[in-house]
Amino acid sequence: MKWYTLKLNNLLPHPNNSSRVNKKKRRGRGAGSGLGKTSGRGHKGLGSRSGGKVRAGFEGGQMPLQQRVPKFGFFSRKNRFTEELRLGILISLNKEEINIEVLKEEDLINQNTTRVKVFKDTESCPKLTLSGISVTSSVKGLIEGAGGKVEI
């Protein structure tokens, strides 16, 4: 083999690995090819037709497994408009009165959020007044201990 620059139009498989390069099966090219006449599709039926395929999950009219198995779980529609916040985030706002509108202005919750719940993540808390925001019992104890109020 003479030396020349490699280009896409003159690439060849390595001569020692010629056994790995398989020729494409040519269906429907006579009886001697082994794939003549029906071209490996058998006689009649859906699989023999052009464009004939059985969709995924189809079991020949029998009730498919995906529909036979019992369904479980639940997706709450309320959860789409509910968010959870940590108390430390509210403290970092440096505001005494906090409600849902303030949280939306500070971009801490989505604009379509209607319910917010606050969870405890610190041991100390300044005086806060939360209105329209639900809290856990531990957060309520912290806020009221600091002289704040929780109005639901």
VENCORGI-V298777 format. One line per field, one symbol per residue. phi: phi as a letter, one per 40 degrees, with the letter a starting at -180 (. if undefined). psi: psi as a letter, one per 30 degrees, with the letter a starting at -180 (. if undefined). burial: b if it has 16 or more other C-alpha atoms within 10 Angstrom, else e. Layout:
phi = ???
psi = ???
burial = ???
This chain:
phi = .ccaccbccbcbccccbccccccccbcgbhcccgbcfcfgcgbfgcccccgcbcccgcbggcccdccccccagabcccccbbbbbccdcccccfbcbbbcccccccgcbccccbbbbbbcabbbaccbbbbgbcbcccccccccccgcbbbb
psi = klklkklffgkllkefgfffjkkkkjkhhlefffhacfhgfakalefflkgjlklkfkhgfkjleffekklllkjkfeffgklklkeeeeeffhkekkaeeeeeefhfllfgkfkkkklkglflklkljkkgkllleeeeeeeffggaljj.
burial = eeeeeeeeeeeeeeeeeeeeeeeeeeeeeeeeeebeeebeeeeeeeeeeeeeeeeeeeeeeeeeeeeeeeeeeeeeeeeeeeeebebbebbeeeeeebebeebeeeeebeeebbbbebbbeeeebbbbbbebbbbeeebbebbbeeebbbee
